[in-house]
Amino acid sequence: MQTTILRKQARQQKGVRGTLNPRKRIAGLGEILWDVFPDGPRFGGAPANFACMAAALSKPFADVFMVGAVGKDDLGQRAISSLVSHDVDVTQVRSADEVTGTVTVHLDSQGKPTYEFAADTAWDNFVCDNAWTDIARSLDLVCFGTLAQRSDRSRDAIQTFVAATSSSAVRIFDINLRPPFYTTETILRSLELANVLKLNDEELPILMQLCGIHGDLHDALGQLQTRYGLQCIAFTRGSDGAVLLRGSELDESVGIPTEVVDTVGAGDAFTAALAMGLLSDEPLHTINRRASRLASYVCSQAGATPQIPEDLRP
């Protein structure tokens, strides 16, 4: 019954806000955690990274919220402090009995990460209460992914939250696949709830197989757009740039050379720049160029949420 309701709401809510109004309201929804590197922990989690970068890019034109949970422990307090230091509103971050999430990060010679996630953490155990529903209804944009949907409780909370957003809200599904923490059902439900999809060159073949889609890159993106009523698709391909599809408009950017320190957070930075461009209804080329430049810059820095230079801001 719950699944049927969510799917019905998703079909009714495929529109994207196209006009620019004062003081936007934006949220990152999902996991808050610490990336544990050999040299120590760094604040992270894709939706949290997104929120931090969106706050930096949108200042002073938007209020950016983090919606999730941390533990009643030192890492939880440090996570809250980190969000606040990035001008992210933390009033919707719940305090849970479970520990704050951590993930051990291993980097290869190209700075590409692999992850080992702690189990049964705070972000596995949140629920969508009335306060969260009220926030959801007020949003202009929300960004969510698959990782925080690995538990039944948080999956229900995320899907309920996204379904509660207004018909004009931008709902970005940054797919962010982390095996084995996703299912076909989770991905398909999330696609139905979203109106913007962001994915990378490793995730597209997986999604094509799950959805029974065939063809080259442009054909695949077009089929996804049509099947799920997506207003925009962002396809990133690391050092080879990105492809954006919005309606019948397509833009391809080339890679921007950089000296890679680590790639953690680069995709989240791209998503934040994409979000700002969509809310401002900017030309697709402008969005793609800025998002690609920002992602390249993040790759050249240690950590997922470095300070953003003025020339990379909107």
C-alpha positions in Angstrom: 0.0 0.0 0.0 2.8 2.4 0.9 4.6 1.6 -2.3 1.5 2.3 -4.4 1.0 5.7 -2.7 4.6 6.7 -3.2 4.4 5.8 -6.9 1.2 7.6 -7.4 2.6 10.7 -5.8 5.8 10.4 -7.9 3.8 10.4 -11.1 1.9 13.5 -9.9 5.1 15.4 -9.0 7.3 15.4 -12.1 7.4 19.2 -12.6 10.6 21.2 -12.0 10.6 24.8 -10.8 11.6 27.1 -13.7 11.3 30.6 -12.3 13.7 32.2 -9.9 12.1 33.3 -6.6 13.8 34.9 -3.6 15.4 32.9 -0.9 15.4 29.3 -2.1 15.2 26.3 0.3 17.5 23.4 -0.4 18.1 20.1 1.4 20.5 17.2 1.4 18.7 14.1 2.5 20.4 11.0 3.8 23.7 9.8 5.3 26.0 11.9 7.6 29.3 10.2 8.2 33.0 10.5 8.6 35.4 9.3 5.9 38.2 7.6 7.7 41.5 8.1 5.8 44.9 6.8 6.9 45.7 10.3 8.1 42.5 10.6 10.1 38.7 11.2 9.8 37.2 13.8 7.5 33.6 14.9 7.5 31.5 13.4 4.6 28.5 11.6 3.3 27.2 12.4 -0.2 24.1 14.4 0.9 26.1 16.2 3.6 28.8 17.1 1.1 26.1 18.3 -1.3 24.6 20.5 1.4 27.9 22.0 2.3 28.8 22.8 -1.3 25.3 24.1 -2.1 25.5 26.4 0.9 28.8 27.8 -0.3 27.5 28.3 -3.9 24.1 29.7 -2.9 25.1 32.2 -0.2 23.3 34.5 0.5 20.4 33.5 -1.8 19.3 30.2 -0.2 18.7 28.4 3.1 20.4 24.9 2.9 19.3 22.2 5.3 20.8 18.8 6.2 18.1 16.2 6.9 19.5 13.1 8.5 20.8 11.7 11.8 24.0 11.5 13.9 24.8 9.6 17.1 25.1 11.0 20.6 28.8 10.7 20.5 31.9 12.9 19.8 31.7 12.3 16.0 28.1 13.3 16.0 28.9 16.6 17.7 31.8 17.2 15.3 29.5 16.5 12.4 27.0 19.1 13.6 29.9 21.6 14.1 31.2 20.9 10.6 27.8 21.4 9.0 27.3 24.7 10.9 30.8 25.9 9.9 29.6 25.5 6.3 26.5 27.5 6.9 24.2 24.5 6.7 21.0 24.5 8.8 21.1 21.5 11.2 17.7 21.9 12.8 16.5 18.8 11.0 19.5 16.6 12.0 18.2 14.0 14.5 20.2 12.7 17.5 20.0 8.9 17.5 21.0 6.2 20.0 23.1 4.5 17.3 26.7 5.6 16.6 27.5 8.2 14.0 28.3 6.7 10.6 31.9 6.0 9.5 33.4 4.7 6.3 37.0 3.6 5.9 38.3 5.0 2.6 41.1 3.4 0.6 42.6 5.4 -2.3 44.3 3.8 -5.3 47.2 5.4 -7.2 44.9 7.7 -9.1 43.2 8.9 -6.0 40.0 6.8 -6.7 38.3 5.6 -3.5 36.8 2.4 -2.4 34.8 2.3 0.8 34.1 0.1 3.9 30.9 1.2 5.7 30.1 0.7 9.4 26.8 -1.1 10.0 23.6 -0.1 11.9 24.5 3.6 12.3 22.5 6.7 13.1 21.7 7.3 9.4 20.3 3.8 9.1 17.6 4.5 11.7 15.8 7.8 11.1 12.1 8.2 10.4 10.1 10.9 8.6 8.1 12.7 11.3 5.8 15.7 10.9 8.6 18.2 11.2 10.4 16.6 8.3 7.2 16.5 6.2 6.7 20.2 6.8 10.3 20.9 5.7 9.8 18.7 2.6 6.7 20.7 1.6 8.6 24.0 1.8 11.6 23.0 -0.3 12.6 24.2 -3.8 15.1 21.4 -4.2 16.1 18.1 -2.5 19.0 15.8 -3.3 19.0 12.1 -2.2 20.7 8.9 -3.2 20.7 5.1 -2.6 23.1 4.6 0.2 21.0 5.8 3.1 18.2 3.6 1.8 20.1 0.4 2.6 17.9 0.0 5.8 14.1 -0.5 5.7 13.5 2.3 8.2 15.6 5.0 6.5 14.4 3.9 3.0 10.8 4.5 4.0 11.7 7.8 5.6 13.6 9.1 2.5 10.8 8.0 0.1 8.1 9.5 2.3 10.1 12.8 2.5 10.7 13.1 -1.2 7.1 12.2 -2.0 6.0 15.0 0.3 7.8 17.8 -1.7 5.7 20.1 -3.8 5.0 19.5 -7.5 7.3 22.4 -8.3 10.3 21.1 -6.4 13.5 19.9 -8.0 14.2 16.3 -6.8 17.7 15.2 -7.7 18.4 11.5 -7.5 22.2 11.3 -7.3 22.3 7.6 -7.6 25.7 7.1 -5.9 25.8 3.3 -6.0 27.8 1.6 -3.3 27.7 -2.2 -3.6 26.1 -4.1 -2.0 24.0 -1.3 -0.5 21.3 -1.0 -3.1 18.5 -3.0 -4.6 16.7 -2.9 -8.0 13.5 -1.9 -6.2 15.2 1.0 -4.4 16.6 2.3 -7.6 13.3 2.1 -9.5 11.3 3.7 -6.8 13.8 6.5 -6.5 13.7 7.1 -10.2 9.9 7.4 -10.0 10.2 9.9 -7.2 12.9 12.0 -8.9 12.7 14.5 -11.7 16.5 14.9 -12.1 19.0 12.1 -12.3 22.7 12.3 -11.8 25.0 9.3 -12.4 28.5 8.4 -13.5 30.1 6.2 -16.2 30.3 3.2 -13.8 26.7 3.5 -12.7 25.1 3.9 -16.2 25.8 0.3 -17.3 24.3 -1.1 -14.1 21.2 1.1 -14.5 20.8 0.1 -18.1 20.9 -3.6 -17.2 18.4 -3.1 -14.3 16.0 -1.1 -16.6 16.4 -3.2 -19.7 17.8 -0.3 -21.7 20.0 -0.8 -24.7 21.9 1.5 -27.1 24.7 4.0 -27.0 25.1 6.7 -24.4 22.7 9.2 -26.0 20.1 6.6 -26.7 20.3 5.3 -23.1 20.0 8.8 -21.5 17.1 9.5 -23.8 15.3 6.3 -22.9 15.8 7.0 -19.2 14.5 10.6 -19.6 11.4 9.4 -21.4 10.6 6.4 -19.3 10.8 8.2 -15.9 9.7 11.7 -17.0 13.0 13.2 -16.0 13.5 16.9 -16.6 17.3 16.6 -16.6 20.0 14.0 -16.6 23.6 14.6 -15.7 26.1 12.0 -16.7 29.6 12.4 -15.4 32.7 10.6 -16.7 35.6 11.6 -14.5 38.5 13.2 -16.3 36.6 12.9 -19.6 34.0 15.5 -18.7 30.2 15.3 -18.4 27.0 15.2 -20.5 23.8 17.1 -19.6 20.5 16.3 -21.1 17.5 18.7 -20.5 14.5 18.1 -22.7 15.9 18.0 -26.3 18.9 20.0 -25.4 22.2 18.2 -25.0 25.6 19.6 -23.8 28.9 17.8 -23.5 31.9 19.2 -21.6 35.5 18.0 -22.0 37.6 17.0 -19.0 39.5 19.7 -17.2 43.1 18.6 -16.4 44.1 18.7 -12.8 46.6 17.2 -10.4 44.4 14.8 -8.4 44.8 14.6 -4.7 41.7 12.6 -4.1 38.3 12.4 -5.9 36.1 12.1 -2.8 33.4 14.7 -3.0 33.9 15.7 -6.6 30.6 14.2 -7.7 28.8 15.9 -4.9 30.3 19.2 -5.8 29.2 18.7 -9.4 25.7 17.9 -8.1 25.6 21.1 -6.0 26.6 23.2 -9.0 24.0 21.4 -11.1 21.4 22.2 -8.5 22.2 25.9 -8.5 22.1 26.1 -12.3 18.7 24.3 -12.5 17.2 26.6 -9.8 18.4 29.6 -11.7 17.3 28.2 -15.1 20.8 28.8 -16.5 21.9 27.7 -20.0 22.9 24.1 -20.0 26.4 24.8 -21.3 26.9 27.3 -18.4 25.7 24.7 -15.8 27.9 22.0 -17.3 31.0 24.1 -17.5 30.8 25.4 -13.9 29.9 22.0 -12.5 32.9 20.4 -14.3 35.3 23.1 -13.2 34.1 22.8 -9.6 34.4 19.0 -9.6 37.9 19.3 -11.1 38.9 21.7 -8.3 37.7 19.4 -5.6 39.8 16.6 -7.0 42.9 18.8 -6.5 42.1 19.3 -2.8 42.2 17.0 0.2 38.7 16.3 1.5 35.2 16.6 0.1 34.3 20.1 1.0 37.2 22.6 0.5 36.7 26.3 0.4 35.4 27.4 -3.1 37.3 30.1 -4.9 35.3 33.1 -6.0 35.8 32.4 -9.7 34.0 29.0 -9.3 30.9 30.6 -7.7 27.8 31.5 -9.7 
